[in-house]
Amino acid sequence: MKLVFATNNHHKLKEVQKMLPSSIQLLSLKDICCFEEIEETAMTLEGNATLKANYITEKYGYDCFADDTGLEVTSLNGEPGVLSARYAGEYGNSEKNMEKLLNKLAEKTNRNAQFRTAVAFNIKNEKYLFEGICKGQILKKKSGDGGFGYDPIFRPEGYSKSFADMSFEEKNKISHRGIAIQKLVQFLNSL
């Protein structure tokens, strides 16, 4: 089975491919020659994931899934949330995003946060949504050089190290994206 994962993020692609059964061939946007920017204009993670999945299904005709992820910090009323990838302005600048978040949390004692992923899946003219949540804390400084995004400053609940200190396999078992993709895989296996 061929499925399009509507992303250009090679880190995400690699993480997700490792979670899927070998019977599923994962195609990226580049693989289907989709080079246009898919606008993420929704105000929710679910909305953005759905926009991306629908765009690929409608324009290219593929069964497709797309995700959107946000880091939601309790003491910042859920910031950066849906704006996580562009929190400091420029899209995908992880260093600046982490710097802004750490600065905003400098005087805060409550460092509770959660990563939340919404996955929109379109297959055979049906649409489905899956969610994954990983609760944890924001560290006071970066730790580790693995992962991407906010991984160096996020320590999942029950662990003594950040996502960036974990192996792919270790992170995927407990991460927000891992949980959402596991739900997607269970659904695929039930078809």
C-alpha positions in Angstrom: 0.0 0.0 0.0 1.2 3.5 -0.9 0.4 6.4 1.4 1.4 10.0 1.2 2.5 11.7 4.4 1.9 15.4 3.6 5.2 16.8 4.9 8.5 18.1 3.7 10.1 17.6 7.1 12.6 14.7 6.6 12.9 14.3 10.4 9.2 13.5 10.7 9.2 11.3 7.6 12.1 9.2 9.0 10.4 8.9 12.4 7.0 7.9 11.0 8.4 5.4 8.4 10.1 3.5 11.2 6.7 3.1 12.9 4.8 1.8 9.9 4.6 -1.8 8.8 6.9 -2.7 6.0 3.9 -3.3 3.8 3.2 0.4 3.7 5.3 2.5 1.3 5.4 6.1 2.6 5.6 8.8 0.0 6.6 12.4 0.8 5.3 15.5 -0.9 8.5 15.6 -2.9 7.9 12.0 -4.1 4.5 13.0 -5.6 6.0 16.2 -7.1 4.1 18.5 -4.8 6.3 21.5 -4.3 3.7 24.2 -3.5 3.3 25.5 0.0 0.2 24.1 1.6 -1.3 27.0 3.7 -1.8 26.2 7.4 -4.5 28.8 8.1 -6.7 27.0 10.6 -6.7 28.0 14.3 -6.4 24.4 15.5 -4.0 21.5 15.0 -6.9 19.3 13.7 -7.8 22.0 11.2 -4.3 22.4 9.8 -3.8 18.6 9.6 -7.2 18.3 7.7 -6.3 21.2 5.3 -3.1 19.5 4.3 -4.6 16.0 3.9 -7.5 17.3 1.9 -5.3 19.3 -0.3 -3.3 16.3 -1.4 -6.3 14.0 -1.7 -8.2 16.6 -3.8 -5.3 17.8 -6.0 -3.2 14.6 -6.4 -5.8 11.8 -5.7 -3.7 9.9 -3.2 -4.8 8.4 0.1 -3.0 10.6 2.5 -2.3 11.6 6.1 -1.0 14.8 7.5 -0.2 16.0 11.0 0.1 19.1 12.9 1.8 19.3 16.3 1.8 21.9 19.0 3.6 22.4 22.3 1.1 23.6 24.8 2.6 25.2 28.0 0.2 25.4 30.9 1.6 28.7 32.5 1.5 30.4 29.1 -2.2 29.5 28.5 -1.3 26.9 25.9 1.3 28.8 24.0 2.9 28.3 21.5 0.2 25.8 20.5 -0.8 25.9 16.9 1.9 28.5 16.3 4.7 26.3 17.6 6.7 26.1 14.3 6.7 29.8 13.9 6.6 31.0 17.5 9.5 33.4 17.1 8.3 34.6 13.7 10.3 32.7 11.1 8.9 29.3 10.3 10.9 26.4 11.5 13.6 28.3 13.4 13.9 25.9 16.3 16.7 27.8 18.1 14.8 31.1 18.1 11.5 29.3 19.1 13.2 27.6 22.1 14.9 30.9 23.1 11.6 32.7 23.1 9.9 30.0 25.1 12.7 29.8 27.7 12.7 33.6 28.1 8.9 33.6 28.6 9.2 30.9 31.2 12.2 32.5 33.0 10.1 33.7 36.0 7.6 30.9 36.0 7.6 28.0 38.5 5.0 25.9 36.6 6.8 24.4 33.7 4.2 21.8 32.9 3.6 21.3 29.2 2.3 18.8 26.7 3.0 18.0 23.1 -0.1 17.3 21.1 -0.4 15.9 17.6 -3.4 15.7 15.4 -3.3 13.3 12.4 -5.9 13.7 9.6 -6.2 10.6 7.4 -8.0 10.4 4.1 -8.5 6.9 2.6 -11.1 5.7 0.1 -13.2 8.9 0.4 -13.4 8.6 4.2 -11.8 11.0 6.6 -10.5 10.1 10.1 -8.7 12.0 12.9 -6.3 10.6 15.5 -4.7 12.4 18.4 -1.6 11.8 20.5 -0.6 13.6 23.7 2.7 13.4 25.7 2.8 15.3 29.0 6.0 16.6 30.5 8.0 19.6 31.6 10.0 22.4 29.9 13.6 22.2 31.1 15.5 25.4 32.0 18.2 24.7 29.4 18.7 22.5 26.4 19.8 18.9 26.8 20.7 16.5 24.1 21.4 16.7 20.4 18.9 14.3 18.9 15.4 14.9 17.7 14.2 18.3 16.4 12.1 21.3 17.2 11.5 21.7 21.0 12.9 18.2 21.8 16.0 19.5 23.6 13.9 21.4 26.2 11.0 18.9 26.7 11.3 16.2 29.3 8.4 13.7 29.1 6.6 12.7 32.4 8.3 9.9 34.2 11.7 10.3 32.5 14.9 12.0 33.6 16.0 13.0 30.1 14.8 15.2 27.2 13.4 13.9 24.0 16.7 15.0 22.4 18.5 12.6 24.7 16.4 9.6 23.6 16.9 7.2 20.7 14.3 7.3 17.9 12.8 4.0 19.2 12.6 5.2 22.8 11.0 8.5 21.8 8.5 7.0 19.3 7.1 4.7 22.0 5.9 7.6 24.2 5.9 10.7 21.9 2.7 12.5 20.9 3.4 11.8 17.2 4.2 8.2 18.1 0.9 7.7 19.9 -1.1 9.3 17.1 0.7 7.3 14.4 0.2 4.1 16.5 -3.5 4.8 16.5 -3.3 5.2 12.7 -1.3 2.0 12.3 -3.9 0.1 14.4 -6.6 1.5 12.2 -4.8 0.5 9.0 -4.3 -3.0 10.4 -8.1 -3.3 11.0 -8.9 -2.5 7.4 
